[in-house]
């Protein structure tokens, strides 16, 4: 990716850089409360335009607020596009590949207490943040791989369970108006149809054309100590196994998409990841790639189970008002 030979004396094999199974420190969740939010579906879709793949930008600022019995306790701002300076020993973000000619990887994402945060803090920023990150279709869905970008770790409860009535609220927005997904929405009379067709979104009758995007979710801890969560306890979950995240995702898609086999889904996902979308064809509703691009025979598999330990997004559980605060657009959530 960086087109540079880094550490030429190290053998070019994965075992030199990958941790042993279950030993990767980046994947070990520390004690406390971990929040992982999902992105709107419209911002996770890759769109083909003029033979190129357009990946929409997603919000890169997230206000995380903790309340207890509706009394504000603490707030933080997550900067999803902040790469820590090389050598920063305090950086706790995910390892993210860089292509700016410097070091090949930097730690991405940080959480700043609201009382010390302000727009334009010193430091570098990525041009934009997307749901696929560095090119992984599962980037935003796998919490250990995006915990500092689309997640937050509250260490205040490292040694105890959050008290009943503890509520977390998350509000996300774009730091630059030009990146906002609604910046390109037509200003003509057809903006409602364009909003519905392009994003699957709608606004109440009589509302003005929306000018900016604000994403919101909340989670509250109940008296019995369990969080209000959309986990489908009454449904079968699933664990999908493959030699890569792409294979595992393809195995899942092959079970939920009508008429799409896992091999076909893997062909498309790999084509998107290797920028060979122009060599993907669709015939009779099935996806295929030219023979010279077809991967070696591999067999992703699914293993049915009653429980899935994957992190799940928070669900909006009620209405709340979030006032304007240092660069955050004022919004009334409902």
C-alpha positions as CSV (number, residue, x, y, z in Angstrom):
1,X,0.0,0.0,0.0
2,X,2.8,2.4,0.8
3,X,5.0,1.1,-2.0
4,X,8.0,1.3,0.2
5,X,10.2,-1.5,1.6
6,X,9.9,-1.2,5.4
7,X,12.2,-3.4,7.5
8,X,13.8,-5.2,4.6
9,X,15.6,-7.6,6.9
10,X,12.3,-9.1,8.1
11,X,10.9,-12.2,6.2
12,X,7.8,-11.3,4.2
13,X,5.5,-13.8,6.0
14,X,2.5,-13.1,8.1
15,X,3.7,-14.9,11.2
16,X,6.3,-12.2,11.6
17,X,3.8,-9.5,12.3
18,X,0.5,-11.2,13.3
19,X,0.0,-12.2,16.9
20,X,-0.7,-15.7,18.0
21,X,-4.4,-16.6,18.2
22,X,-6.2,-14.9,21.0
23,X,-3.0,-13.0,22.0
24,X,-3.5,-9.8,20.0
25,X,-3.5,-7.0,22.5
26,X,-5.5,-4.7,20.1
27,X,-8.3,-7.3,20.3
28,X,-8.4,-7.7,24.1
29,X,-11.2,-5.5,25.5
30,X,-10.2,-3.7,28.7
31,X,-12.6,-3.6,31.7
32,X,-15.3,-0.9,31.6
33,X,-18.2,0.0,29.3
34,X,-17.6,-0.4,25.5
35,X,-19.9,1.4,23.1
36,X,-20.0,0.4,19.5
37,X,-22.4,2.3,17.2
38,X,-23.5,1.3,13.7
39,X,-23.7,3.7,10.8
40,X,-26.8,4.5,8.8
41,X,-27.3,2.0,5.9
42,X,-27.2,4.8,3.3
43,X,-23.6,5.6,4.4
44,X,-22.4,2.0,4.2
45,X,-23.4,1.4,0.5
46,X,-20.7,1.5,-2.2
47,X,-22.1,3.1,-5.4
48,X,-20.8,2.4,-8.9
49,X,-20.6,5.6,-11.0
50,X,-18.9,5.9,-14.4
51,X,-16.9,2.7,-13.8
52,X,-15.7,3.9,-10.4
53,X,-16.7,3.0,-6.9
54,X,-17.8,5.8,-4.7
55,X,-17.6,5.3,-1.0
56,X,-19.6,7.9,1.0
57,X,-17.9,9.7,3.9
58,X,-19.4,9.2,7.3
59,X,-19.4,11.4,10.4
60,X,-16.0,12.0,12.0
61,X,-17.1,13.7,15.2
62,X,-19.1,11.9,17.9
63,X,-20.3,13.4,21.1
64,X,-20.7,10.7,23.8
65,X,-22.7,11.8,26.9
66,X,-23.2,9.9,30.0
67,X,-26.2,10.6,32.3
68,X,-27.6,9.1,35.4
69,X,-31.3,9.6,36.1
70,X,-31.2,12.4,33.5
71,X,-28.4,14.2,35.4
72,X,-25.3,14.9,33.2
73,X,-22.2,13.2,34.5
74,X,-19.5,13.3,31.8
75,X,-19.1,14.0,28.0
76,X,-16.4,13.2,25.5
77,X,-15.8,13.9,21.8
78,X,-14.5,11.1,19.6
79,X,-12.4,12.3,16.7
80,X,-12.5,9.4,14.2
81,X,-10.1,11.0,11.7
82,X,-7.2,11.8,14.1
83,X,-4.0,9.9,13.5
84,X,-1.7,10.1,16.4
85,X,1.8,11.4,15.9
86,X,4.4,8.7,15.2
87,X,5.9,7.5,18.5
88,X,3.1,8.8,20.7
89,X,3.2,6.3,23.6
90,X,-0.2,7.4,24.9
91,X,-2.0,6.7,21.6
92,X,-4.7,4.1,22.1
93,X,-6.4,4.0,18.7
94,X,-6.4,1.3,16.1
95,X,-3.4,0.7,13.8
96,X,-4.3,2.3,10.5
97,X,-2.2,2.2,7.2
98,X,-1.0,5.6,6.0
99,X,-0.1,6.6,2.4
100,X,1.4,10.0,3.1
101,X,5.0,8.9,2.7
102,X,5.8,8.8,6.4
103,X,5.5,5.8,8.7
104,X,3.4,2.9,7.2
105,X,1.0,2.8,10.2
106,X,-0.4,5.3,12.8
107,X,-2.9,5.0,15.6
108,X,-6.3,6.3,14.5
109,X,-9.0,7.9,16.6
110,X,-9.1,9.5,20.0
111,X,-11.6,10.5,22.7
112,X,-11.2,14.0,24.2
113,X,-13.1,15.2,27.3
114,X,-15.7,17.8,26.2
115,X,-14.4,20.4,28.7
116,X,-11.0,20.4,27.0
117,X,-12.1,19.8,23.4
118,X,-12.6,22.5,20.8
119,X,-12.8,22.5,17.0
120,X,-9.5,22.7,15.2
121,X,-7.3,21.1,17.9
122,X,-3.7,20.7,16.7
123,X,-2.8,17.5,14.8
124,X,-3.2,15.8,11.5
125,X,-6.5,14.6,10.1
126,X,-7.5,12.0,7.5
127,X,-9.2,13.5,4.3
128,X,-12.3,11.5,5.1
129,X,-13.6,8.6,7.2
130,X,-15.6,5.8,5.5
131,X,-17.4,2.6,6.6
132,X,-14.7,0.4,5.0
133,X,-11.8,2.2,6.6
134,X,-8.6,1.0,4.9
135,X,-10.6,-1.2,2.5
136,X,-12.1,-3.9,4.7
137,X,-15.8,-4.4,4.1
138,X,-16.2,-5.4,7.7
139,X,-14.3,-2.5,9.2
140,X,-17.2,-0.6,10.8
141,X,-18.9,-3.8,12.0
142,X,-16.0,-5.4,13.9
143,X,-15.6,-3.5,17.1
144,X,-12.0,-4.5,18.0
145,X,-10.9,-3.3,14.6
146,X,-12.6,0.1,14.8
147,X,-13.0,0.7,18.6
148,X,-11.4,4.2,18.5
149,X,-13.2,5.2,15.3
150,X,-16.8,4.0,15.7
151,X,-16.7,3.2,19.4
152,X,-15.8,4.5,22.9
153,X,-14.4,2.9,26.0
154,X,-15.6,4.3,29.4
155,X,-13.1,3.2,32.0
156,X,-15.0,4.8,34.9
157,X,-16.8,1.5,35.4
158,X,-13.7,-0.8,35.2
159,X,-14.3,-2.3,38.6
160,X,-18.1,-2.1,38.9
161,X,-21.3,-2.4,36.9
162,X,-22.9,0.9,35.8
163,X,-25.8,1.8,38.2
164,X,-29.4,1.5,37.1
165,X,-30.5,4.5,35.2
166,X,-27.1,5.2,33.6
167,X,-27.7,6.4,30.0
168,X,-25.2,6.9,27.2
169,X,-26.1,9.1,24.2
170,X,-24.1,9.4,21.0
171,X,-24.5,12.1,18.4
172,X,-22.3,12.2,15.3
173,X,-21.8,14.9,12.7
174,X,-19.4,16.0,10.0
175,X,-16.6,18.4,11.0
176,X,-16.6,19.8,7.4
177,X,-19.9,20.7,5.8
178,X,-18.5,19.8,2.3
179,X,-18.2,16.1,3.4
180,X,-21.7,15.9,4.7
181,X,-23.7,13.4,2.7
182,X,-26.5,16.0,2.3
183,X,-24.2,18.6,0.8
184,X,-24.9,17.2,-2.7
185,X,-28.7,16.9,-2.2
186,X,-30.5,18.8,-4.8
187,X,-32.0,22.2,-3.8
188,X,-34.8,21.9,-6.4
189,X,-38.3,20.8,-6.0
190,X,-37.4,17.2,-6.2
191,X,-35.2,17.0,-3.1
192,X,-37.7,14.9,-1.2
193,X,-37.7,12.2,-3.9
194,X,-33.9,12.4,-4.1
195,X,-33.6,12.0,-0.3
196,X,-35.9,8.9,-0.4
197,X,-34.4,7.3,-3.5
198,X,-30.7,8.0,-2.7
199,X,-30.7,7.5,1.1
200,X,-34.0,5.9,2.0
201,X,-34.6,8.8,4.3
202,X,-37.7,11.0,4.8
203,X,-38.8,14.1,6.7
204,X,-42.2,15.1,8.1
205,X,-44.5,17.0,5.8
206,X,-43.9,20.7,5.9
207,X,-40.3,20.4,6.9
208,X,-37.6,22.4,5.2
209,X,-34.9,20.7,3.1
210,X,-32.3,19.2,5.6
211,X,-28.9,21.0,5.4
212,X,-26.8,18.7,7.6
213,X,-26.6,15.1,8.9
214,X,-26.7,14.3,12.7
215,X,-26.7,10.6,13.8
216,X,-28.1,9.7,17.2
217,X,-28.5,6.7,19.4
218,X,-28.9,6.0,23.1
219,X,-28.6,3.1,25.6
220,X,-29.8,2.8,29.1
221,X,-29.0,0.3,31.9
222,X,-32.0,-1.2,33.5
223,X,-32.6,-2.0,37.2
224,X,-31.7,-5.7,36.6
225,X,-28.2,-4.6,35.3
226,X,-28.8,-5.5,31.7
227,X,-28.7,-2.9,29.0
228,X,-31.6,-2.1,26.7
229,X,-30.3,-3.7,23.5
230,X,-31.7,-5.0,20.2
231,X,-30.0,-8.4,20.5
232,X,-32.4,-11.0,19.0
233,X,-32.5,-13.4,22.0
234,X,-35.5,-15.2,20.5
235,X,-33.8,-15.8,17.1
236,X,-31.0,-18.0,16.0
237,X,-27.7,-16.2,15.5
238,X,-24.7,-17.5,13.6
239,X,-21.0,-17.7,13.5
240,X,-19.4,-17.6,10.1
241,X,-15.9,-19.0,9.5
242,X,-13.5,-18.2,6.8
243,X,-9.8,-17.8,6.2
244,X,-10.3,-14.0,5.9
245,X,-13.0,-11.4,7.0
246,X,-14.1,-11.3,3.3
247,X,-14.8,-15.1,3.3
248,X,-16.6,-15.0,6.6
249,X,-18.8,-12.0,5.4
250,X,-19.4,-13.8,2.1
251,X,-20.6,-16.9,4.0
252,X,-23.0,-14.8,5.9
253,X,-24.3,-13.0,2.8
254,X,-24.8,-16.4,1.1
255,X,-27.4,-17.3,3.8
256,X,-29.4,-14.1,3.9
257,X,-29.4,-12.9,0.2
258,X,-31.8,-14.7,-2.1
259,X,-30.1,-16.1,-5.2
260,X,-26.5,-15.3,-4.1
261,X,-24.1,-18.1,-3.2
262,X,-21.1,-17.5,-0.9
263,X,-18.7,-17.9,-3.7
264,X,-20.5,-15.2,-5.8
265,X,-20.6,-12.8,-2.8
266,X,-16.9,-13.4,-2.2
267,X,-16.1,-12.7,-5.8
268,X,-17.8,-9.3,-5.6
269,X,-16.3,-8.4,-2.2
270,X,-12.8,-9.2,-3.4
271,X,-13.3,-7.3,-6.6
272,X,-14.4,-4.2,-4.6
273,X,-11.4,-4.5,-2.3
274,X,-8.9,-4.9,-5.2
275,X,-10.4,-2.2,-7.5
276,X,-11.3,-4.7,-10.2
277,X,-15.0,-3.9,-10.2
278,X,-14.9,-3.3,-14.0
279,X,-14.1,-7.0,-14.4
280,X,-17.2,-8.1,-12.4
281,X,-20.2,-9.1,-14.5
282,X,-23.9,-9.7,-13.6
283,X,-25.7,-12.2,-15.7
284,X,-29.2,-13.3,-14.9
285,X,-29.0,-11.9,-11.3
286,X,-25.8,-13.7,-10.5
287,X,-22.4,-12.2,-9.8
288,X,-19.2,-13.6,-11.4
289,X,-15.7,-12.6,-12.2
290,X,-13.5,-13.4,-15.2
291,X,-11.6,-16.7,-14.8
292,X,-8.2,-15.0,-14.4
293,X,-9.4,-13.1,-11.3
294,X,-11.3,-16.0,-9.7
295,X,-9.8,-16.9,-6.3
296,X,-8.5,-20.3,-5.5
297,X,-10.9,-22.9,-4.2
298,X,-11.8,-22.0,-0.7
299,X,-14.8,-23.0,1.4
300,X,-16.2,-20.5,3.8
301,X,-18.6,-22.1,6.1
302,X,-21.3,-21.1,8.6
303,X,-21.7,-22.6,12.0
304,X,-25.2,-22.2,13.5
305,X,-25.4,-21.2,17.1
306,X,-27.9,-19.8,19.6
307,X,-25.6,-17.0,20.8
308,X,-23.4,-14.5,19.0
309,X,-20.8,-12.5,20.9
310,X,-20.5,-9.8,18.3
311,X,-20.8,-6.2,19.4
312,X,-24.2,-4.8,18.5
313,X,-25.3,-1.2,17.9
314,X,-27.2,0.9,20.4
315,X,-30.9,1.5,19.7
316,X,-32.7,4.8,20.1
317,X,-34.8,4.3,23.2
318,X,-36.5,7.6,23.6
319,X,-36.3,11.3,22.9
320,X,-33.7,13.8,24.2
321,X,-32.5,17.2,23.5
322,X,-28.9,17.9,22.8
323,X,-27.9,21.6,22.7
324,X,-25.3,23.2,20.6
325,X,-21.8,22.8,22.1
326,X,-18.6,24.0,20.6
327,X,-19.1,23.1,17.0
328,X,-21.9,20.5,17.4
329,X,-25.0,21.6,15.5
330,X,-28.0,22.1,17.8
331,X,-30.4,19.3,17.3
332,X,-33.7,18.1,18.9
333,X,-33.7,14.3,18.8
334,X,-36.9,12.4,18.7
